[in-house]
Amino acid sequence: MRRRGFLAVLAAVLGVGQAGRAGAGFEVSRSAEAWRARLSDAEYRVMREAGTERAYSSPLNNERRAGTYLCKGCDLPLYSSTTKFNSGTGWPSFYEALPGAIGTQRDRSLFMTRTECHCSRCGSHLGHVFDDGPPPTGKRHCINGIALRFRAG
């Protein structure tokens, strides 16, 4: 296998390079430099490079007030507190997003296939959606708290 082909396969397996798709074709589009100026290093790694925050590290995991969870990249309302539940996984979890708030795509990184979810307005990586959530949807949106901003009310 040629070096370029090997690097492309390695990048796909590791999930590297997803940030490129996250800037094109979205209502809010910024250069990498503009995103870096707006986000902390940790936020950039998660939201623009499809990283994952450490489990139990987000204060939003324990947020119990009524309100709305917004995309930290563009302030689009993503999740209502009424759909949040304690999944025991260490990440804020929701059984349903607000209508039209997220997009999904297949994620084949880490030697498995998962459903990645991203903000529909700016393309920022949020986390993954799994089929082991509670009724009424049976879905668990496992979201990096670092990609969210909470607005009480």
C-alpha positions in Angstrom: 0.0 0.0 0.0 1.3 3.4 -0.8 2.1 5.9 2.0 -0.8 8.3 1.0 -3.3 5.4 1.0 -2.1 4.1 4.3 -2.4 7.6 5.9 -5.9 8.0 4.5 -7.0 4.6 6.0 -5.3 5.4 9.3 -7.1 8.8 9.4 -10.4 7.2 8.7 -9.9 4.6 11.4 -8.8 7.2 14.0 -11.6 9.6 13.0 -9.1 12.3 12.0 -10.1 14.7 9.3 -13.7 14.9 10.2 -13.3 18.6 10.9 -13.0 19.3 7.2 -16.6 18.2 6.5 -17.7 20.3 9.5 -17.0 23.6 7.8 -18.5 23.1 4.4 -22.2 23.4 3.5 -23.4 24.7 6.9 -25.1 28.0 7.6 -22.4 29.0 10.0 -18.9 28.4 8.5 -15.6 29.6 9.9 -12.0 29.1 9.0 -9.9 26.8 11.3 -8.2 30.0 12.6 -11.6 31.6 13.4 -12.8 28.4 15.2 -9.5 28.3 17.2 -10.0 31.9 18.3 -13.5 31.2 19.4 -13.0 27.9 21.2 -10.5 26.6 23.8 -8.1 23.9 22.7 -10.2 21.2 24.4 -13.4 22.5 22.7 -11.7 22.7 19.3 -10.4 19.1 19.7 -14.0 17.8 20.4 -16.1 20.1 18.2 -13.9 20.5 15.2 -11.7 17.3 15.3 -14.4 14.9 16.6 -12.6 14.2 19.8 -14.2 13.0 23.1 -14.0 14.6 26.5 -13.2 12.5 29.5 -16.2 10.8 31.1 -17.6 12.6 34.2 -15.6 15.7 33.4 -18.5 18.0 32.3 -20.4 20.0 34.9 -23.4 19.6 32.5 -23.6 15.9 33.3 -25.1 16.9 36.7 -27.2 19.8 35.5 -30.8 19.3 36.7 -32.4 22.7 36.1 -35.1 23.3 33.4 -33.7 24.9 30.3 -32.1 24.4 26.9 -28.8 23.1 25.8 -27.2 25.1 23.0 -24.4 24.4 20.6 -21.3 26.2 21.9 -20.1 26.8 18.4 -23.2 28.8 17.1 -25.8 28.9 20.0 -28.3 26.8 18.1 -30.8 25.2 20.6 -30.1 21.5 20.5 -31.7 19.7 23.4 -34.5 20.4 25.9 -33.8 19.6 29.6 -37.1 17.6 29.5 -35.3 14.9 27.3 -32.2 14.7 29.5 -31.7 11.5 31.6 -29.0 9.9 33.7 -27.5 7.2 31.5 -24.7 6.4 34.0 -22.1 6.8 31.2 -20.5 10.0 32.4 -21.7 12.2 29.5 -24.9 14.3 29.3 -27.5 12.1 27.7 -30.8 12.9 25.9 -33.4 10.7 24.3 -34.3 13.2 21.7 -32.9 16.4 20.0 -35.0 19.5 19.2 -36.5 19.3 15.7 -33.9 19.9 12.9 -31.2 20.6 15.5 -28.7 17.8 14.7 -27.4 16.0 11.7 -26.0 12.5 11.8 -23.5 10.4 9.8 -21.9 7.1 10.0 -18.7 7.0 12.1 -16.4 4.1 11.4 -13.6 5.2 13.7 -12.2 3.0 16.6 -12.9 -0.2 14.7 -16.7 0.0 15.0 -19.6 1.7 13.3 -21.5 4.3 15.3 -23.8 7.2 14.5 -22.1 10.5 15.0 -24.2 13.6 15.6 -23.3 17.2 14.8 -24.9 20.6 15.0 -27.0 21.1 11.9 -26.1 24.8 11.8 -22.3 24.8 12.1 -21.3 21.1 11.8 -19.7 20.9 15.2 -19.2 17.4 16.5 -21.4 16.7 19.5 -21.2 13.0 20.2 -22.9 9.8 19.2 -26.4 8.4 19.1 -27.0 4.8 20.4 -30.0 2.5 20.4 -30.0 1.8 24.2 -32.0 4.8 25.5 -35.2 5.1 27.4 -38.8 5.4 26.0 -40.3 7.0 24.1 -37.5 7.0 21.5 -35.2 4.2 22.7 -32.3 6.5 21.7 -29.4 7.8 23.8 -27.7 10.9 22.5 -24.4 10.7 24.3 -23.1 14.3 24.1 -19.8 15.9 25.0 -20.8 18.5 27.5 -17.9 20.7 26.3 -19.7 21.2 23.1 -22.8 22.5 24.9 -23.9 25.7 26.6 -26.8 25.6 29.1 -29.4 28.3 29.2 -31.7 28.0 32.2 -35.4 28.8 31.9 
